């Protein structure tokens, strides 16, 4: 999954009982289902439920900032 797809994922599109997530709109304009590995499924199961309905309630720019910080930290 692309970063934007992951950050745009809502709980309504998560089917843990069937081990997949549904992406209603992808970069190419179509929907698709993405199977979840056992590890991905276990990780998603323990995430807290945000009021917004987002699976990962993080703004893309915030994620970029955190990523840059970790990259700089790893260079030392």
Secondary structure, DSSP 8 states (H G I E B T S, - for coil): --HHHHHT-BGGGEEGGGTEEEESS-TTS--EEEE--HHHHHHHHTS---TT-BSS---HHHHHHHHHHHHHHHH-
